[in-house]
Amino acid sequence: MARPEQFALILAGGGGTRLWPASRRSRPKQLLNLGARESLLAATFRRLSALVGLERTLIVTAADQAQAIREALPSLPAGNLVVEPAPRNTAPAVGLAAAHVARRAGEDALLAVVPADAFIRDETQYAAVLRIALAQASQAIVTVGIKPNRPETGYGYLQTGAKLAGSAPIFQAARFVEKPDLETARAYLASGEYLWNSGMFFFSAGRFLAEARQHLPELSALLDEICVSPDPVALAQERYPRVPAISIDYGIMEKTQGIRVVPGDFGWSDVGSWAALPEIRPPDVDGNVISGDVIVKASKGSVVMAEPGAPLLGVVGVEGIVVVATRDAVLVVPKHRAQEVRSVVDELTAQGRKHLL
């Protein structure tokens, strides 16, 4: 019996509002390089295509970002960009791609679902963990949990259960839990039973479609039709915008049974705010991360970035501050409040200043 084909699905439709003003709807977080040699998306695409092959690496994105994705990844095969007719969150996005894969390679085909905007330090270990997860994906839904190194309140967690028999580190997932307060996060870290939720999931196309039938019937009805339709693109254009918007975590992962988890310890960060930049770029001797046309004096533990076309940034005598300048906006926020940058985006939205979003 032939082994099922393995596909990678990169979720690349988000906006990354907490990295405003560099991240915009027209140039979302995953297209930023944040001072590195390649964008987060390009790095993810390179890693996944090396794992499963270029022809089996798919990207799902929003309609208004499709052209930017094509320009950013000229080697992406034309038929491997799955475009959402409307943004409906991650469960419908994954479902659309699962139906695409089922049509192409059958329901036994395996999918590695990976966000586009994570940073990975140890790519060799990352590939090894993903291979373990894919090897289990024909038997169960599998996720990768990140070994925490601090009591982080910005991530969701999952609790590990019993270890499965065998030499590979594979556990039953006992439960998913939401972002905790600091005291709870400290307890999770001390227990050794909890891992960060990486947002990476592995399953067969058929398993996802079956889970959708059980937990998301409105989505399932559309996906089942897409699998057999002579014109799946037109069908999706008509019906997909009316599908309820829900994340894959809420819609399926928190409801299904028998999920397996593979722990990962490969220098992962979801780069969820400007405060996370020192995780992906080594700071200088004063703990500063600096990029662009900037002058920083007598300052410590800060992030100071000026994009091309931004004015010179001069920063003197500060500690623990984020300063980011683009051609048309400047952000200043204490690092410990960097998660609140979203409130600026919310206010710009309320004011109708779309050119800054």
N, C-alpha and C positions, 0 to 999 in steps of 0.2 A: 504494500500500500504506500502510495506516494506521501511524503511529508507535506503538511499544509504550508502554503506560502506565508512568509512573514512580511508584514507591512509596518511602516512607521507613519503615524499621523501626528503632525505638529499643529497644535492649536495656536493660531496667530491672529486672532481677531480683536484682542483687547486694546485698551487705550493707555493704560499706565498713568493714570492721573496724578499719582503721588510723585512722579518724576517731572511734573510741570516745572518750569516752562520749556524744558528741552523736549519733553514728550507731548505731542499734539495728536489730534485725530488723524491728520494727514501724514504724520511721522510718529507712530506709536512707539512705546517703550522698546519693543523687540527689534526695531530698526535702528536704535541708538547703539553706538559703540562705546560710549562712556569713557572715551580716551584710550580704548584698546584698539587692536589692529583690525578687528572685525566686529560686526554687530552681534547682538545676542542671538538674533534669528539665524544669521549666517553660521555662527558657531554650532547652533543646534542642528541645523540642516547638514552641516559637514559631519557631525558625529553620527547622526541617525542614518544618513546615506551610506556611511562606511559600514554600519552594522547590518543593514538589510538590503542595500543596493539602491542606486539612484532611481531606477525605474519603479521601485516600490516604496518610495518616500513621498508622502502626500502632505499637503498643507491645506488646512481649512481656514478661511478668513472671511471678513466682511466684504460686501460688494465695494464699499468706498475705499478699501485698502488693497484691492486685488492688483491694481496696476503698480502700486508701490512695491508689492511683494514680487511681482514679475521682474521689475527693474532691479530689485535687490538680489534676486537669485536667477540670473540668466540661464543657469544650467538646469533649472527645474523643468522636467518634461511638461509639455503643454497640457496634457490631460490629468496632471497630478495636482492641479489647484482646484480645490473644492470650494465654491463660493456660496456663502449663505445669502439668500435673497433678502433677508432682514436679520438683525441681531436677535437671537433667541436664547442666549446663554449656552453653556457647554454641553448639556445633555442633547439638545437637538443638533448642535454642531457635530458632535461625535456620531450621532445617529445618521446624519446625512452622509458622513464619510464611511460609516460601517455599511450602509446600503450600497454605496459606490464600490466598496471592496467586494461585497457579496456578489454583485453583478459581474465583477471582473474576474474573481478567483474562487467563488463559492463561499458558502457559509463557514466552512472549516478554516478559512484563511485567518491568520492571527494578526492582531493589531497591538502595537505599542503606542499608546496615546501619551504624548509628551508636550508640556507647555513650551512655547517658543522663547520665553524670556527668562530662563534660569541660567545662572552661571555655574560652571562645573570646573573645578580645579584639577582633579585627577581623572583624566579622560580614560585611562586604561582600566582603572577600577570601576568607573561608571559603565563602560562597555561590558565588563564581566558581570556586573549586577543585572544589567538589562538582559543579558543572555540567559541568566538563571530564571528571570521573571518570564521571558518568552517561552522557555522550555516548559513552564508550568501552565501556560495560558490555554492550552487545549483541554485542561482538566478543570480549571477554576478561573474565577476572576482574581487577578494578582495586582498588588500595588507595591510600590517601593516606599518604605518609610526611612526618613533621614535620622541618623543618630544625633540627638541634640547635644550641643556643647555649651548651652546657656539656658536660663529660664526665659524663653522667648514668648512674649504675649501676642506677637503679630502673626503667628502661624496656628493652623489647626493641628490637632494631634490624632494619633491612633494608638490604641492599646494593644499590645501583642498578647496572644494566648499561648497555647501549647506549641512546642516545636514539632514539626513533622519529622517522621523517620527519614534517615538519610544523612549524608555528609554535608549537603548544602544548607546554609542558614535560612530556612523557610519556616514561617510561623503561621498559625491561624491568627486572623485579625479579630480581636475581641470586640472592639467598638471604635467608632470614629467620635471625636469630641471637638467642640468648637474652640475658638481662640479663648484661652483662659486668662484669669487675672494673674498678677505676679505671684501671689502666694501659691495658687494652684499650679502654676508653671514650675515653681521651685519643687513642689511635691512630686510632680511628674518626672522631673530630672533626677531627683533623689531615688525614686523607685526603680529606675532602670527598665520599666515596662512600657514606656511611652516613646513614640517616635514622631517626628514632624511629618505632617501630611504633605508629600511632595507634589501631589496632583498628577502623578504618573500612574496609568492603569493599563492592564494587559488582559486581553480576552480574545476569543474568536468572534468574528463578525456575527455568527449565528447566536452566540451567547448574549451579545448585546441586544440583538433583535428580540430574543426571547425575554430578556429582562424588561425591555420596553413594553412588550405585550402585557406583562404582569403589572408593572408599576406606572407606566406612562401610556395609557391606551390611545390618547389622541395623537401623540407622536407616532406610536406604533402603527396606527392605521395608515398614516401617510408613508412611513418607511416601507411597509409591506407592499404598497402600491408602487413605490419608486423601484423596488427590486425587480418588478416584472413589467413596468411601463415601457412602451416603445419610445417615449419621449420624457425621460425622467427630469430633464432640466426644466421643461415647460411646466410639468406637474409641480415641481418644487417652487417655481416662481409663483404659481397660483396659490398653493396651499400652505407652504412653509411659514409665511408671515403670520398666519393665524394659529400656529402651534403655541401652546403655553411655554413661556420662557422659564427655564429652571436649570440649575447646575447639575452636573453629573453626580456630584457628591450628595445633594439633597434628593435628587430624582431616583437614583439607583443605588449608589454605594452604601448609603445609610439604611437601606431597606432590604438589600439582598443578604443571603446567607453564604457562609463558606468561603469568604474572601481570604486569600493568602497574602502574606506580606514578606518581602525580602528586605532586610535592613541594608541601608546604604551609607557609606562613610567616605565620600569622595569630594569633599569641599564644595557642597551645594549651597547656593543662595538664590532666592527668588528676586533679589534686588528690589525689595518692596518699597524702598524709599531712598532718598539721598543719603540717609545715615548709614545705609548698607554699603556704600561705595568702598570703604576701607576693607571689606571682605573680598573684593574682587580686584582692587588696585592697591599695591603696597604703599602705605603712607611714608612720608619723609621722616627725618629724625625727630621732628616736632609733632608727629602724628597727623600731619595735614595731607590731604589728597588734593593735588593742584593740577589744573589742566587749562591750556589756552593762554591768552595774553593777560597774565595776572601778575601782580606784585604783592607778596604776602610778607609782612614784617611782624615780629614779636607776637606771633599767634600760634595756638596749639590746638590739636584735635579738631580741625575744621575741614570742611569741603569747600573749595573755591574753584569754580569752573566758568570759563568764558568760551562760548562757542565761536566758530569763525564768523566774523561780521559783527560781533558784539563789541562794545567799547572796552577799553582797558579797565580792568578791575584792580583797585588798590584796597587792600585790607590790612589794617594795623591794629594790634593789641586786642584781638578777640580770642575766645576759647569756646570750642564746641558749637560753632556756627556753620550753617550752610549758606553759601552765597553762589547763585547761579545766574549768569547773564546770557541772554540770546539777543538777536537783532532788535527785538521789540518788547522785551520784558526782563525784569530782574526779580529774583526771589531772594529773600533773606528770612531765615528761620532758625531757631535753635535746633541742634541735632536731635535732642530728646523729644522735640515736637514735630519731627519731619513727617510723621504720618498724617499730620493735619493739613498738609499742602492741598489735599483734596477739597478743603473748604474754600480755597481761592478759586479752584475750578468751578465749584458749585455757584459761587457768587458771580463769576464771569458768565456762566450759563444763565443765571437769573437775570443778568443785565442784558442778555442778548448779544454779547460781544464775541460772536462766533469766530472772528478772525484770530482770536487769541486762544482758541480751544483746539 
